Amino acid sequence: MSYAMASLALLTLRVCVTRPELRRINACGALVLAIAFACSLATARAGDAAPADREPSDSEQGAPFADSWRKTVVLSDQNAEGKASKCIAWVDQGWLVVERRDVSGDVEWQIVLAQVGPRDTPPLVEANPNVAGGLRLSYRNGRFFLRDDFGTLRCRRQIKTVDVKWPPLAIPKNEPQPGGSWGGREDRMHYYRINHDWHFVACGMKDERAEYVLRLSRFDLERYRGIGSVSGLGPVIHTRVAGPPESSDQFPPDETIIDDRELLIVRRDREVDAERKRAAREALEDDRKRLVGAAAPEISASGWLNSPRPLALKGFKDKVVLVYCADDNVGRAINDLKHIDGLYEKFRDRGFEVVGVVPANDAGYYSASLLYSGSKVPLALDDGATLERFLITSAPCCFLIDRDGKIAAGHYYGYRAPFPTPLPDGAEIEKLLKADEK
């Protein structure tokens, strides 16, 4: 229609020029025709560009289930602005592809589910009415399916091999953060990326022929400061077919992929989960900051090792005390205690004391290890209350308490210092002792 209008405007101008009886057309009429021509041409060009800019529309009811078929389902996690997540399913090159987008329209995951047969009917795709943002998809009477709720994605898809061709999915690039790696073999490749503050994992064949792309969790550069390079970091991936499980202790266990080429189970963060975790972490850090300068909470123990009687922090009056809290890694704790023994020997004559806290469940291991190592640090067998009082979510960590019984410094393990164990050095202890000696 726009091209027809443009053609009509051109024809009118040509007639005005070639027909003698119309050469007397006034200037105003010529201007009107010129404007009509320009507007028609612009409209025609805009019409050409519009389909490329617009997202494809859903197929009509009863449309053939073949290439270009498409369906969108709005999920039940609407936010205050009226936006919600979406599940989009479509057929491309004879394959059913499914993706989920968050409330901002960003892709959370994409999966090439299965080949479409000539007699197949479209999948059942619906929001789970019992779970906010929950998704259910069933294809070929449940032979292939998707369930996405409570932060866990469960999927059964068609097994793909090197000689099978499917529409490969685009793997996010490493931008703007550093990172990214890949590993596996020709018929089984995992690609890890960091893209715009998110961790992504893709799986497929070589040459980035991905069959699924997963957005797992927010990338936090602060967590990895001091490591140097994050290129080798990745989520915990368990592959039941391609050899022994791969793992990484440098990533939270919440991000896990279990994949046997057919069944896929993924634990991941949605945007709302990431925001909730960030808020909880910030609140915890604020509480830890308030703990510094406050009176040290008391140790709660079901028993003691290396001490003939129970000890209490309030009993170390006018002393500088180091409280070391260990985890169930006994070997690491023994190495830490050797370092602490050295600090104790150096500063004990000036009013320095040390108390260790270990899990009560590991009392037997610690008892045997103390005999072997010769450490003299008294160890409280924690019943769990001590960790809560000191706001410890991950051990080992330690605290310095001044002569007034107040916490002078807290060295936490985990979020900001993944390794090594955050132990105080002699200079920090020396500074506290000197301040109290004046």
DADA-V353517 format. One record per backbone hydrogen bond with DSSP energy under -1.0 kcal/mol. CO is the residue of the C=O (numbers start at 1). NH is the residue of the N-H. E is the energy in kcal/mol with one decimal. If there is no record, write none. Layout:
co->CO nh->NH e->E
co->CO nh->NH e->E
//
This chain:
co->1 nh->5 e->-2.0
co->2 nh->6 e->-2.1
co->3 nh->7 e->-2.3
co->4 nh->8 e->-2.3
co->5 nh->9 e->-2.0
co->6 nh->10 e->-2.1
co->7 nh->11 e->-2.5
co->8 nh->12 e->-2.2
co->9 nh->13 e->-2.0
co->10 nh->14 e->-2.3
co->11 nh->15 e->-2.3
co->12 nh->16 e->-2.1
co->13 nh->17 e->-1.4
co->14 nh->18 e->-2.4
co->15 nh->19 e->-2.6
co->19 nh->22 e->-1.5
co->20 nh->23 e->-1.3
co->22 nh->25 e->-1.6
co->26 nh->30 e->-1.7
co->27 nh->31 e->-2.1
co->28 nh->32 e->-2.2
co->29 nh->33 e->-2.1
co->30 nh->34 e->-2.3
co->31 nh->35 e->-2.5
co->32 nh->36 e->-2.4
co->33 nh->37 e->-2.3
co->34 nh->38 e->-2.4
co->35 nh->39 e->-2.8
co->36 nh->40 e->-2.2
co->37 nh->41 e->-2.4
co->38 nh->42 e->-2.5
co->39 nh->43 e->-2.5
co->40 nh->44 e->-2.2
co->41 nh->45 e->-2.2
co->42 nh->46 e->-2.6
co->43 nh->47 e->-2.3
co->44 nh->48 e->-1.5
co->45 nh->49 e->-1.8
co->46 nh->50 e->-2.0
co->49 nh->53 e->-1.3
co->50 nh->54 e->-1.9
co->60 nh->63 e->-2.2
co->64 nh->66 e->-1.7
co->66 nh->69 e->-2.4
co->69 nh->91 e->-2.0
co->70 nh->59 e->-2.6
co->71 nh->89 e->-2.8
co->73 nh->87 e->-2.6
co->79 nh->82 e->-1.9
co->83 nh->79 e->-2.8
co->85 nh->75 e->-2.7
co->86 nh->101 e->-2.6
co->87 nh->73 e->-2.8
co->88 nh->99 e->-2.3
co->89 nh->71 e->-2.8
co->90 nh->97 e->-3.1
co->91 nh->68 e->-1.8
co->92 nh->95 e->-1.5
co->94 nh->116 e->-2.9
co->95 nh->92 e->-2.6
co->96 nh->113 e->-2.4
co->97 nh->90 e->-2.4
co->98 nh->111 e->-2.8
co->99 nh->88 e->-2.5
co->100 nh->108 e->-3.5
co->100 nh->109 e->-1.2
co->101 nh->86 e->-2.2
co->102 nh->105 e->-2.1
co->106 nh->102 e->-2.6
co->108 nh->215 e->-2.6
co->109 nh->100 e->-2.2
co->110 nh->213 e->-2.3
co->111 nh->98 e->-2.6
co->113 nh->158 e->-3.3
co->114 nh->96 e->-3.4
co->117 nh->120 e->-1.3
co->124 nh->138 e->-2.2
co->126 nh->136 e->-2.4
co->128 nh->131 e->-1.2
co->131 nh->134 e->-2.3
co->134 nh->128 e->-2.2
co->135 nh->148 e->-2.1
co->136 nh->126 e->-2.5
co->137 nh->146 e->-2.3
co->138 nh->124 e->-2.8
co->139 nh->144 e->-2.1
co->140 nh->143 e->-1.4
co->144 nh->139 e->-2.8
co->145 nh->156 e->-2.1
co->146 nh->137 e->-2.4
co->147 nh->154 e->-3.2
co->148 nh->135 e->-1.7
co->149 nh->152 e->-2.1
co->151 nh->268 e->-2.4
co->152 nh->149 e->-2.0
co->153 nh->266 e->-2.8
co->154 nh->147 e->-2.6
co->155 nh->264 e->-3.3
co->156 nh->145 e->-1.1
co->161 nh->164 e->-1.5
co->173 nh->175 e->-1.3
co->175 nh->196 e->-3.1
co->181 nh->192 e->-3.3
co->183 nh->190 e->-2.8
co->185 nh->188 e->-2.1
co->186 nh->206 e->-1.2
co->188 nh->185 e->-2.5
co->189 nh->204 e->-2.2
co->190 nh->183 e->-1.9
co->191 nh->202 e->-2.8
co->192 nh->181 e->-2.0
co->193 nh->200 e->-2.9
co->194 nh->175 e->-1.0
co->197 nh->219 e->-2.9
co->198 nh->195 e->-2.4
co->199 nh->216 e->-3.0
co->200 nh->193 e->-2.6
co->201 nh->214 e->-3.1
co->202 nh->191 e->-3.1
co->203 nh->211 e->-3.6
co->203 nh->212 e->-1.4
co->204 nh->189 e->-2.9
co->208 nh->210 e->-1.6
co->209 nh->205 e->-1.9
co->210 nh->169 e->-2.0
co->211 nh->112 e->-2.9
co->212 nh->203 e->-2.0
co->213 nh->110 e->-2.2
co->214 nh->201 e->-2.3
co->216 nh->269 e->-3.8
co->217 nh->199 e->-3.0
co->220 nh->223 e->-1.2
co->221 nh->224 e->-1.1
co->222 nh->225 e->-1.1
co->224 nh->227 e->-2.0
co->230 nh->233 e->-1.3
co->236 nh->257 e->-2.2
co->237 nh->246 e->-1.5
co->238 nh->259 e->-2.3
co->241 nh->243 e->-1.5
co->248 nh->251 e->-1.0
co->252 nh->255 e->-1.4
co->255 nh->236 e->-1.6
co->256 nh->267 e->-2.5
co->257 nh->238 e->-3.3
co->258 nh->265 e->-2.7
co->259 nh->240 e->-1.0
co->262 nh->157 e->-2.4
co->263 nh->260 e->-1.9
co->264 nh->155 e->-2.7
co->265 nh->258 e->-2.8
co->266 nh->153 e->-2.9
co->270 nh->274 e->-2.8
co->271 nh->275 e->-2.3
co->272 nh->276 e->-2.1
co->273 nh->277 e->-2.6
co->274 nh->278 e->-2.4
co->275 nh->279 e->-2.4
co->276 nh->280 e->-2.3
co->277 nh->281 e->-2.5
co->278 nh->282 e->-2.5
co->279 nh->283 e->-2.2
co->280 nh->284 e->-2.2
co->281 nh->285 e->-2.4
co->282 nh->286 e->-2.0
co->283 nh->287 e->-2.1
co->284 nh->288 e->-2.3
co->285 nh->289 e->-2.1
co->286 nh->290 e->-1.9
co->287 nh->291 e->-1.2
co->288 nh->292 e->-1.1
co->291 nh->294 e->-1.8
co->294 nh->407 e->-2.6
co->300 nh->383 e->-1.2
co->303 nh->381 e->-3.0
co->305 nh->379 e->-2.9
co->312 nh->315 e->-1.6
co->313 nh->316 e->-1.7
co->315 nh->317 e->-1.1
co->316 nh->319 e->-1.4
co->320 nh->353 e->-2.6
co->321 nh->401 e->-2.8
co->322 nh->355 e->-2.6
co->323 nh->399 e->-2.1
co->324 nh->357 e->-2.8
co->325 nh->397 e->-1.9
co->328 nh->330 e->-1.5
co->329 nh->333 e->-2.2
co->330 nh->334 e->-2.5
co->331 nh->335 e->-1.6
co->332 nh->336 e->-2.2
co->333 nh->337 e->-2.6
co->334 nh->338 e->-1.7
co->335 nh->339 e->-1.5
co->336 nh->340 e->-2.3
co->337 nh->341 e->-2.7
co->338 nh->342 e->-1.5
co->339 nh->343 e->-1.6
co->340 nh->344 e->-2.5
co->341 nh->345 e->-2.5
co->342 nh->346 e->-1.6
co->343 nh->347 e->-2.0
co->344 nh->348 e->-2.1
co->347 nh->350 e->-1.8
co->348 nh->351 e->-1.7
co->351 nh->320 e->-2.7
co->353 nh->322 e->-2.5
co->355 nh->324 e->-2.7
co->356 nh->380 e->-3.4
co->357 nh->326 e->-3.3
co->358 nh->382 e->-2.9
co->359 nh->362 e->-1.3
co->360 nh->363 e->-1.6
co->362 nh->366 e->-2.3
co->363 nh->367 e->-2.5
co->364 nh->368 e->-2.0
co->365 nh->369 e->-2.1
co->366 nh->370 e->-2.3
co->367 nh->371 e->-1.4
co->368 nh->372 e->-1.5
co->369 nh->373 e->-2.8
co->370 nh->374 e->-2.5
co->378 nh->356 e->-3.2
co->379 nh->305 e->-2.6
co->380 nh->358 e->-3.0
co->380 nh->382 e->-1.1
co->381 nh->302 e->-2.7
co->382 nh->360 e->-1.6
co->384 nh->388 e->-1.3
co->385 nh->389 e->-2.3
co->386 nh->390 e->-2.0
co->387 nh->392 e->-3.1
co->388 nh->391 e->-1.2
co->397 nh->325 e->-3.2
co->398 nh->411 e->-3.1
co->399 nh->323 e->-2.7
co->400 nh->408 e->-3.0
co->400 nh->409 e->-1.4
co->401 nh->321 e->-2.2
co->402 nh->405 e->-1.8
co->403 nh->318 e->-1.3
co->405 nh->296 e->-2.8
co->406 nh->402 e->-2.7
co->407 nh->293 e->-2.8
co->409 nh->400 e->-2.3
co->411 nh->398 e->-1.9
co->417 nh->414 e->-1.2
co->421 nh->423 e->-2.1
co->425 nh->429 e->-1.5
co->426 nh->430 e->-2.9
co->427 nh->431 e->-2.1
co->428 nh->432 e->-1.5
co->429 nh->433 e->-2.5
co->430 nh->434 e->-2.5
co->431 nh->435 e->-2.0
co->432 nh->436 e->-1.7
co->433 nh->437 e->-1.4
co->434 nh->438 e->-1.2
//
